[in-house]
Amino acid sequence: MVACVALAVVVVARASAPVRGDESAARKVRRGERATKDDADDARAQSNRRANVLSAIGNTPVMRVESLSRLTRCDIYVKCEFLNPGGSVKDRVALRIVEDALASGALRRGGLCTEGTAGSTGVSLAMVCKAMGVECFVAMPDDAAKEKSALVEAYGARVERVRPVSIANRGHFVNVARREAERARARDGVGGGYFADQFENLANFRAHADGTGVEIFSEIGAELDAFVCACGTGGTLAGVGVALKERKPSVKLFLADPQGSGLFNRVSRGVMYTKEEAEGKRLKNPFDTVTEGVGINRITENFKVLLDRPGMLTGAVKVSDAEAVAMSRFVARHDGLFIGSSSAVNLVSAVRVAQSLGPGHCICTIACDSGLRHMTKFWDDEYLAKIDLTSHDVASADSLSFLDDDTVVTAARC
């Protein structure tokens, strides 16, 4: 697994801000001198240099999903966040949280940063902390894909896997992480222990408002008609949404929500409720879904950014596990795009939004992470069969028949 992490870092080093190097081809042209092919090659190489792993976070490409675009007669793009060095969109959040905490004095180098997470934030936080001289502790539910805890440990962080319970239970992974930070702070003083608190920490929202959303608009431009993504913390949809609305107020924002989560009902009906929460229906997990990292049954501070701004959200889409599983297999087979569960939820919703808006529109969503950290659950057909979840036939590149017939975009009431 350590080798996989190292390979991922090598493979995904990509463009952002250049570092100073030899004289560029552009500078020669401005002086009236001829720029050679070697000059151009040197300029490209310099633009891809990075000072360290942290400077490789962000500026991920957007990619048009050809199969879905052709079938909907819209342009459907994904922001390829799996190309961040830590492998997910959470790299941005982890970096902003730790930077802000160090700047404020709430955390110091050599101190302990803790987080409760279903996995991806833990991986990103472990990477960022180690690169910034901070120790890291991650608590996560013991039913999360084992790849995630293995990745966190590969970075040298401590992991505690706990039973999935309600957030009201002191044994919930978020509460476990909070207490670990409190113990470190009591022992080592201010800066010795810091709870990242990604759900309520608005550094999460700011990472996307200042970064992801700005990049999307720069990459796609004014032709963008809509943005849709699922929420766990709510930081991505809130941050990207605010950034896009500031640049093009007519951009429509949509929530994608997996089965078992209450956000769809909160946005579309004004009530935070899902049928799995009914008496006698509650399973051992907070959400009855195979997806990880998205879906929630409470309103976070990051999601409140959307709710506190009337008219921000246009609508919401509910996505079944069967649809998400089938979508992941469809784009892997027909687009060479290997995605995780939350990314699949996002792509199902992007199709629904495209269908609701009609041909000729441009929709963007997030490919949060790749399928590599979902191999033992979401991408394991034997595991899925045990929970009576088998993928629809996705052999045909000319049909979206694997999507439910009765799923539509529901207008927002918030």
N, C-alpha and C positions, 0 to 999 in steps of 0.2 A: 504493500500500500504506500509506503514511503516513496518507493520508486515511481509510483503513479503520480504522486503529488509533484515530485521533481519534474517529471515529464510534462505535466500539465503547465507548470510555470514556464518551462522552456518553450512549449508550443505556442502559448498565448501572448508572449511579449509583443505588443503592437504599438500603433501610433498614438501619441498625444503630443506634448510640447517637446520640441527639439532641445538638445543640449548644445553648448558651444563647441564647434569643431573647426575643421578647415574651411577655407573660403568657399561659399556656396556658389552654385551655378547661377542662381538668381542675381547674386551680387555682381558677378562678372557681366551679366547681361546689362544691368543698370549702368555699368561703367563703359558699355559699348564694346566689350570683348566677347569673343565667341565662346559659348559654353560647350564643352565637349561631352560625349557620351559618358566618359569617365567622371566628369564633373557632376552630371545628373545622377549617376549611380552613387557617388559619394554623398550627394545631398539627401538622397532617399535613405541611405544607410544612417546618416547622422540624425535624421528625423525619427528614426526608430530606436535610437539609444535611450536607455533609461538609467537614472542615477541609482535606483534601487527598486525593489518589488512594489513599494507603495506608489511610485510614480507611474506604474503600469496600470493602475486602477482607473477605470473610466475611459471615455472616448471609444467605446465599443461600436462596431458597425451596425447599421440597420440592413436587413436583408429582405428582399421581396420573396414571399413564399409563392412560387410559381403555380403549384397545383391549385391552391386555394384561391389565388387571384384569378386564374383561368376559369374555375368553376363558378365563382361568384360574379365575374366580370367587374371586379373591383381590384384595386391595388392593396394587398394585405402585406404589411411589413412587420417584422419582428426586430426588436432591439436585442442584439446577441450578447446578453449579459453573462452567459456562460464563458465568454472569452476574457473575463476578468481573471487576474492571476490566481485568486482563490476559488475560481470556478462558479461564481454566482453574483447576482445583483447585490447581495448583502455585503460585498467588499466595500461598496460606497458608504453604506451605513456604518459599518464597523470603523472605518477610517475617520469619518466625521465625529462619531461618538468619542473615540479615544483622543483625537486632536482637541476637541472642545474641552474634554475633561482635564487633559494635561494643561491646557491654556488657562483654565479657571483655577487650577490648584486642587481640584477635587480628586485628582489622581496624580501620582508622581511616578517617575521611572523607578522600577524596582518594586512598585506597589502591585496590588492584585486587582484585576478587572474581572468581574463575574457576569454571567448572563444565563438566563433560562431560555431555551430555544428548542425547536423541533429538529434543528440540525445545521442549516446553511449559515445562519448568523454565527453559530458557534465555530464553524470552520473559518469563516472570514475573520472573526474576532481573534481567534488563536493565531492566525497568520499576521494580522496587523499588530497585535500585542508583542509578539516575538520580534517583529521588525523594529519596534519602538522601545524595546527594553522594558516591557511590562509583563508581569506574570498573568496567567489566564486560568479561570475555572469556569467550566460549562456544565450545567445541569440539563438533562434532556429526558424525554419520556422513553421508557425502555422498549416501546414498540416502534420507535423510529428506525429507519433503515440503518443497519450496522455499519455501512460504509461511512456514514457521517461521523459517528463517534470515533471510528478508526482514523479518520482524517484529522479530527481535532487532536487526538493523541499523537499523531505523527508530527505535529508542530510542537510537541512538548507540553501541551496544556493538560490540565487535570479534567477528567470527565466523571460525572456521577449520573448514572441512569436510574430513573425513578419511575414508580408506577403511575400511569396516566390517571389523573383525578381532576376534579373541578378546581378552578382557580381559588375558590373559597377554602380549599383544604390546604393546610400548612405544608403538606407533602407535595403540592404542585411544583413542577420544575422551576417556575418563576420564583416562587416563594423560597425554595431551597437555595437558589442563586442569590437572592436578596440577603438571606441570613448569613451566607458565607462572606459576603462583602461587609456586612455589619461586624462580624467577628474579626475580620482582618483590620477594619478601621479602629475597633476598640483596642486591639492589640498593638497596632503600629502607628496609630494617630491619623490625623487628617492626611489624605492622599495615599494611605496605606491600603485602603479597600474601597472599591468603587463599583456600584451596580449599574451596568450599562442600560438596563431598562428600555430595550428597543421599542416596546409597545407604547410607552408613555413619554419617552424622551423625544422632544421635537427636533433634536439633531438628525433624527431619521428623516423627517419631512424635509428639513433644510438640505440634506444631501441630495435629494431628488429635485427639489425646487431650484437649487443652484447648479446642479450637474446634469442628471439624466434628462430632465425636461428640456433644458436649454439645448442639449446635444440633439435630441429628437427633432426639435424645430429647425435647428441648423442643418440637419441631414436631410429632412424631408421638405421643409419649407411651408409656404402658404397653401400648398395643395392639400395638406393634411386636413381631413374632415372630422376624424374621430380617434379617440384613444380609449382603450379598454384594458383593464387588468383586474385580477383577483386581489383580495386583501387578506392579510393576516394582521400585521401591525397597522396597515392603512397608509404607511408612509410613502409608498411608491405612487399610488393613485393620487393621493393628496398633493405630493410634491410636484409630480409631473403635471398634474392637472392645473395647478396654480401657474406654473411656468408657461404652459401652453396657452391658457386663457389670457395671460398678460400680453402675449404676442399675437394671438388671434382669438378674440372673444367668441367667435362663432364656432370654435372647435367643440364638439360634443364629447362628453365624458360618460363612460359606462362602467358599472361594477360587474365583474364576473364573480360568481359565487358557487363553490362546490356544494354537493348535497350534505345536509347536516349542519350547515352554517346558518346563522340567523341574520346575516347582513342583508341578504336579498329581501327578506320581509321587512326589515327596518327601512330600506330605501324605497321599496315599492308600495308598502302598506303602512309605514309609520310605526310598526310594532316589532320589537325585537323578539321574535319567536320562531321556532322551527318545530315541526311535528315530532322530531326525535327527542325533543325536550319534554314531551307530554308524559304524564305519570304512567309508569309501566313500560315506556318505550325506550328509556335511556339505556344505552349500552355502556360498556366500561370506559369508552373513550369520550372526550368532550364532543367530538363530531363523528357521525357515522359515515366515514369516507376513507378511501384508500389514499387520497392525496395528502401531501405533507407540506406544511409551511403556509397554507392559505386556509381561510375559513375560520370564523370565530363567533362566539356567542356573547360578546360584550362590546361596548363602544370604547375605543382607545382614544387617547389624547390626539394621536396622529390622525385618526379618522374624523375626529371632531372638527378638524380644519375644514373638511368638506361640508359637514352638517351645519357649521356655523356661517357658511356662505350660501345663502339661498340661491337656488337655480344652478349650482355648480354641476350637479349630476343630471344627465338626461334620462338615464334608464338603467336597468339591471338585467342580467341574464343568469338563470340557474342552470348549472351544468351537472349532469349525472356522472358517476364514476365510469359507467360503461362508455359514455361518449368520450371522456378524457382518455381512457385506455385506447380506444379505437383511433382517436386522433393522433396519439403518439406513434402508433404503428403506421398510420397512413402517411404522415410526413416523413417518417424514417424511410419508408419504402419508395415514395415517389419524389421526395425532395432531398434525401440524404441528410435530413435534419433530425438529430438524435436528442430528444428533449426529456425533461423530467415531468412530474405530475402537474405541478402548478403551471408550467409552460403549456401543457396540453389543455388545461382548463382555459387558459388565456386564448389559445388558438380556436377552440370551439366557440368561445364568445366573440372573437373577431369575425368569424364566419357569420354568426347570428346578427351581429351589427351590420355587416356588409349586406346581408339579405334584407334587413329592415330599411336600410338607407337606399338600396337599389344600385344598379350598375353605374360605374363611372366614379365611384367615391374612393377615397384613400383612408385606410384604417391602419393604425399602428398598435402593437401590443408588445409585451415583454417576454423574451425567452429567458426565464429567471436562472435556470441551471440546466445542465445536460442530464441525460439518462444515466450517466456513470455512477452517480451517487444514489440511484434508485434500483440497482440491479437485483437486490434481494427481496423487493416488495413489488413496486409498480411495474418493473420489467421482468418479473419472475412469473411465468405462466402457471407454474405449479402452485405458487402461493395464491395467485388470483383464483385458480380453480377451487381451492379450499374454501374461499369465501363466496363461491358461486358467481364469480365475475370472470367471464371469458370474453375475449375481444370479438367484435363483429368482423365479418369478412371485409378486408380493405384492399383486396387484390386489384380491383378496378380503379384506374386513375381518372375515370370519367364520371364518378358518382360520389356524392356525399350521403348516400343512403344509410351509412352507419350512424348518422345523427338522428335523434328522436324527432318524429314528425310534428309533435305538438309543442315544442319549445319555441318561445318567441321572446323578443325583447319587451320587457315590461316598463312602462313609464315610471319615472321617479316621482315620489311624493315627499320631497324633503328640500 
